[in-house]
Amino acid sequence: MTRVAQGHVQVHFTTAWTLPLQPFFSIDYPRHNGSTSFTKRYVIVAPYSLQTTSVVELYIYSYNGSNWIRDDTDFWLTVYAS
């Protein structure tokens, strides 16, 4: 994985996939033993036009109360391909 900039990462695969490639991703929120107190809300975007057989690009945004800004956070990624 390469951190290109804040909130922008590239996940590189050692073996190329065949297209179509479908990434599924989610924020890895901290566990709070049943509590739902999160300090930030996040969204991850993976533009299909930027996906290749060996790289998935992810853009991560958090909401600061008035704007969505690029931000870093933990996430997990699962990829399905032919």
N, C-alpha and C positions, 0 to 999 in steps of 0.2 A: 504494500500500500504506500502511496506517495501523497503527502499533504501538499497540494499545489499552492493553496492560500487558505486563509481563515474560511472555514465552511466549504471548502472545495477539496475533495480527495479523489484519487484515481486508485482503483483496486486492480492490480495486475495479476493475471493467471499464468501459471507456469506452462500450462497446456492450452492451446487455442481451442475454442469451442466452434461448433458450426452454428450458423444463424438459422432460425431466429433465436435470440438470446433473451431471456426474461428474468431480470433481477427483481427479487423481493427483499425489501429492507425495512428496518424499523429502528426507532430510537431504543437504546438500552437504558431505560430510566432506572435510577437507583431504587432499590427495594426498601420499603418502609414498613414492613411487617403488617400489611393490610391498610395502612394509612394512604391517603391519596394526596398528600401535600407535596406538590411539585413546585419548584421555584421558577421554572421556565417551561414554555410550550415550544415544541420543535416540529419541523416538517422537513422531510428529505425529498429531493427531486432527482430523478435519474433520466435526463433527456434521452429518448431513444435515438435521436440523431447522432449522439456522441458515443454510443455503444459500439464496440468492435468485437471481434472474436477473441481478443485477449485483454481488453480493458473495459471496466465499467466506471463511469464518472458519476460522482454523487455531489450534489449541492445541498448543504445543510443550513437551515434558517431557524432562528429563534425569534419569538415575539417579545419585544421589550416594553409592551404596554401601549405603544402607539405605532410602531413600525416593525416590519419583518426585516431582520438583518442577518447577514451570514455569520455563522457561529460554529464552533467546534463542539462535538459531544460524542459519546460512545454510541455505537450502533452495531447491529448485526446484519449480515447479508447472506441470502441464499440465492443461488443462480440455477435456473433450469434452462437447458439448451439441448439441441438435437445431438 
